Amino acid sequence: MERGVTAVALVVSEDRIETSVGYPEEAVEVSTGVSQVFHLHLVSDATGETTHGVTRACLAQFEGVRAIEHLWPMVRNLAQIGDVVRGVEANPGVVVFTLVNQDVRRELEKACARLKVPCISVLDPVIQGLAGYFGTKIRGRPGLQHMLDANYFHRIDAMQYALSHDDAQLTRDLGIAEIILVGVSRTSKTPTSMYLAHHWGIRAANVPIVPNVPLPEELFRTDGPLIVGLTASPDRLVQIRRNRLLMLKQEETTTYVDIENVKQELLEARKLFAKHGWPVIDVTRRSIEETASAIYQLYAKHREKAMAADESAAG
């Protein structure tokens, strides 16, 4: 007996996201005053990460639109397409898909034509363009990007390194890190390290700057890793720290959230970064993804310089 698929319904608007796991009719309704509400069905033969990411990027370009997303991952046979079609019938809306199996894809397209809803392929323009340029045949196998290859295990190793070297838990092998992030508390060091590890397979460690606590000597002995200083505006940092204390149900009247103390922390951190010539990134108005991308650009240049120096020494 073939296994069915279940949708994950997400309500996306300019200021709020809510999630409901179940069949499409269980989607959460959110009243935000947005005038237009649409259903989007995101259908994928793998995890749905590609479809979801592209759709979110596109939705960001539209104001005053609320989209209820119905996620349909791991759709690989005609029986599962039947589940999807019933979901679209229950909540008509645009279907965005990444399906490489032609039989499965045709069945979805036929159903969408019958229901008179748009059916959009995310990968078609890219795959066709690459196929034309490479002059090779498209394999048409789902989930190839998630195969357990060497790159996959490299990313797992990087994530394990990031976890074990979070907040300077281990410092004796900081030298094998590829990137070390340094900053005061709540400057996004941990999530950025994890993103670098998961997204690019980079071994990223992070070291906190804590008042009156010396930094590990190993940090200053390394010459291979790229060391990046992270900073933020004092007001934003105080706000984040207050929220952290509220979440932990701790006393709010401490030097940890005192604006003058925070300013002093940031000033001392800036002096440290300048003293050692470490590049600095202000994370105040950046998402984790934007911060990681900026760091990756610095890392690419750092690696190019290191390779050029090795070639020069070898020559």
N, C-alpha and C positions, 0 to 999 in steps of 0.2 A: 504494500500500500504506500502510495506516495505521500510524502510529508507536506502539509500545507504551510502557508506562510502567514505571519501575523504582522499587521502594520503597527508602526510606532507613530502616534500622532503628536505633532508639535504645533503650537500656536506661536507665530512669529509676528511681532509688530515692531514699531520703531523703539518702544520703550519697555517691552516685556516679552519674555519667552516662557511658555509653560509646556509641560510634557505629559502625555498620557500614553501608556503602553496598552495595546489591545487592538480590537478591530476598529476600522475608521469611524464608525458611528459613535465611538467613545471619545472622540476628539474634544479637548477642553475648549470651552467658549470663554473668551476674555473680553470684557467691555472696556475699551480704551478710548472711545470717541472717534476711532478711525472709521471713515465713511465706507471704504470698500473692503470686503472680505472675500478671499478666494481660497479654494482648495487646490493644493498641489500634491500630486502623487509622484514620489521619487522611487523609481524602480531600478534595481541593480542585481546583477548576477554575482556580485561579491558583497563586500561589507556595506556598500552604499556611501563610503567616505567621499569618493570622487563626485558623485551626483549631488550629495548634500553640500559639499564645499563650493562647487560651481554655482549651484542654485542660490546659496546664501550670498555669494559675492554679487550675483545679479540682482537679488532682491534689495540689496543695499542702495541700488540706484533709483528706487521708486519711493516717493514720499506718499504718505496717506494711504498705504496699502497694508492690510493685515493678511498674512498667508497662513493657512492651516496646512502644515506639511504632514503627509502620510508616507512614512518610510517603509519600503518593501524590499528588504535585503535578501540575498541568496535565492533569487528567482531563476531557476535553471531548467524548468520543464513546463510542459503545457498545463499540467494540473495546477501548478503554482500560479501560472498566468491566469487561470480561472479565478483563483482567489483575488488576484489583483483587479481583474475586470469587475467582479462583484463589488469590490470596494469603490471603484470609480463610478459604478452605477449608483451606489448609495450616496456618494458625495462627488458629483460631477466636477471636474476641474482639469487643469493642464497636467499632462503626464510627461515627466522628464525621465529619460532612461539611459542606462549604460548596459546594453545587452549585446553580446557578440555572437551568440548562437542565432543563426538566421531564421530557423523555424520558430523559435520562441519569440523572436523579435517580430516576425510577420504576424503571428497570432495577436500580439499586443497592438500592432498598428491597425490590423483589421477591426479589432474591437473598438479602438479609439475612433476610427472612421465611422463605424456604425453609431457610436454614441455622440458623434460630432464634437469631440474635444480635441484640442491640439495634442500632438504626440511628438516630442522633441528629443532627438538623440544628442547627448552631450559630446560623445567621442567622434562622431562621423567626420566633421571637418578636419580634425587633427589626424585621425587614422588615414583618411583618404589622401590628405596632403602628404603625409609621410610615405604612404605606399607609392604614390606617384613619383616622389623624389628618390626613394630607395630602389624602386623597380622590383620589389619583392612581393610575395603573396602574403595576405593577412591570415594569421593562424586561426583566429576565431575561437580561442579557448578562454573561458571566463576565469577571472581571479588570478591570472598569471603574475600580476604585480604583487600578490601576497604569497607567492611560493616561498618555501623554506630554503632559500638559497644562502650563499655566503653573506650577502648584504643584510639579510634578515638577522642572522646570528650576530653580525657585526653591530647592528643596532641594539640587540638585546644586551650584548656585552657593554656597550656604551651606557645604556640605561642602568645597568647594575653598578657601573663605575660612578655614575652621577648620584645614585642613591647612597652608596657607601661613602661618598665624599661630599655629602650635603652638610652645610654649616661646619666645615672643617672637622668632620668626625674622624677622618683619617688624613694624615698629612705626610706620612713617611714616603708615599709614592706620588706626591703631587707632580713630580717631574715627568710622569708619563701622561699627565693630562694634556689635552690639546688646547683647551681654553680654561682659564680660571677667572671666575667672576668675583669681584670684591666690592663690598658696599655695606652701608649701615643697615640696620634692621628694616625689613619691609620694602626693599627696593627690587623685589621680584627676582631675587637670585635663584631660588629653588625652582620655580616653574620655568624660568628661562633655561636653566641647566637641563631640565628634563626635556624641554622642547628641542633643544639642540641635539640631545642624545637620540630622541625618538625620531625626529624628522631627518636629521643628517648623519646619524651614527657617530657623533662627535663626543669624545670623552671630555665631559665638562665638570669641573669641580667648582665649589663656591666657598668663599671664606668671609664670614661676617666681621664687620668692624664694630667692636663693642667697647664703650668707654671704659678706660682703666684696665683693659684686658689686652696684653700684648699679642700681636699677630704671630702666627707660627713662623719660626725661622726658615722652614722649608720653602715658604712663599718667596723669600728673597734669594734663595739659592738656585731656583730654577731658571734656566735660560732658554728652554725649548718652547714651553706653552705661551700662548697669547694671553696676557693678563689684561682684563678690561674692568674699569671702575664704573659702577652704576650709581647714579644719584637721582634725586627727585626734588621737587619744590618742598620747602618746609611745611606749608599749609596742607598740601596733599598728603605728605607723610604723616602728619599729625592725625589727619582724618582716617587714614588707613589703620594707624596704630590704635586709635580709639575704637574703631570697629572690631579690631582684633581682641581688645580687652573686653568689650561687651560680649563678644562671642564666647570668651573664656570665663565670663562672669567674674572678672577681676576688678580691683580698685582702679578708678580712672585718674585719680589725682596723684600721678607719679611723674618723675622727671622724664620717663619714657615718652610722655605725650606733652611735655611742657615745650612750648614753641621756641623759647630761647635756648633750651638745652638741645632741641632738635637742630636749630640753626648752627649751634656750635659743633655738633656731631658732623653735620654736612660740611662745614668749613674745614674741620680737621681731616675729613676724608678727602676733600679736594686738594689740600696741601700734600697729602700722601700720594695721591695720583700724580700730581705735578712733579713731585720729588723724584719719582721713579719713571716718569715719562709714559705712564699707562694711558691709553686712550679712554675717554669718558663718554658715557651715553646717559642722557637724561631720560628717564622712563616715565616722567610725569604724564605726558599725553600719548604714550605709546601702549599698544596692546603687547601681550607676550610675543605674539607672532612678529610684530614690527620690531621689537627689541632684538629678538633672535635673528631676524634678517639683517639688521644693521651690524650685529656682532659677526654674522657669517661673512659679510662683505669685508670686514676688517680681517677676519681669519684667512680669507682667500688671499688678500694682499700679503699678510704675514707669511703664509705658506710659500707664496711666490718668491718673496725675498729670501726665505730660508733655502729654497731650492736653488736659487741663483748663487747664493753664497757657497753652497755645497759644490756646485758645478765649477765655480771659480777656484775653490780650494783644490778640487780634483785636477783641474787643468794646470 
